[in-house]
Amino acid sequence: MIARLLNSNKIIHKLIDNINSGVDCSVLGVQDYVKYMIAREYNGTVLFVALDEATAQNLYDVWSEYDNSVRILTRFSSADKIANNAISTLTALYNDEISVLIITPNMLVDKVAGKNSLSCSTLRLSVLQEMDMSTLTKKLSDVGYERVDVCYGENQYSVLGESVEIASDKHYRVMYDYDTIQKIIEIDSTTLETIKNVDSVSIEPINVTKSMDVNSYLIDEVPEALIVINGTKSVYDNLVEYIKQYNQLIGANERPCKIEEVLNRMEKLTKLAFQNLNNANKFFAPKALFNINSLVLSNYFDNQKVLFAEIRRLSAEGYTVVIFAGDEKEKYKKLLFTLSPNVCPSVQLVETGRINIVCKKYNGGGIFVDEKLAIYTTHSLSGCRKKVKDNIATFDAEDLPKSGDIV
């Protein structure tokens, strides 16, 4: 499906080239399934920051149905048995087994067990290794495995005579000769029949252990990842609120968290933002701005030459151009007059097929008989297909431009 999108939409192709080249990008106007397909085209791990736990879970439920390399991590706590199998998720992340990890804003603040810490907490067993059975069972309990009479599920172990059965992601039987491991067998979890003998096995921890160092930031552990912000304003506001709560709960000797520190940590990663048309990007200044539905390639911030060239081209092709220039109305009018004779000298009502430069207090409206409409603004976007709304302070979701519009 992404191939069809790439073939039909050069903008997506260009966007994917940008993020794989380490260019920070901001994207407007795409649906969740397209966000997933864009993220999946990144050559590495993706940290996808959702608004909250409910949103993250909804995305995971849908995306994981057709991609088992999608995982979710919304909490990491040493106080309980950790939600969402956090240890196994981190292990898979550090082993490059995850394509998209869906997280929540708090995971940009909370500390986790780092790669080295998890490695040190992994229980490694091998044939002829000296480790008495009581030491093995104690270690299994320490890393979160439950002792049972018979292993029926994962994360359990049982003692049967001179052997210990361990049910992790696979089912193993560790056979003893006094205090030495004599044999390790992988067995079928249903029939308990032997599948094969193995020389060694690694048992990953399930819970945070007492010896585990939980002092790493998630984004520091995956410096090559792409971090995706799904809704910049909403995610930013939730992050600020979480930092406020976090600082209220920490001990007197702990250093408070600051939003600037989080943003600084993000600087090392390639960043991709999905945002609404009327929201500013509070996380970072994108190097490129894309509107998938409206076929826009250029980011005009601090680049008047590109802006004027684009306006000139659109005007020549018969587009109605509306520029909400705010206090710089007269400056833009003067500059554009030198480029095109099609600039309206005074805007009382937007004129079809011309370049209209208006101030931010403009209260007029316009109904356009064709679909060739371009709107440029540094303020809240006020336009949608074939009409400009009177109230430029708000922009409702149902009024978003449709495919074919240019914004």
Summary of the structure (lengths in Angstrom):
residues: 407
radius of gyration: 28.2
end to end distance: 25.5
largest distance: 96.4
contacts: 1226
relative contact order: 0.12
helix: 32%
strand: 25%
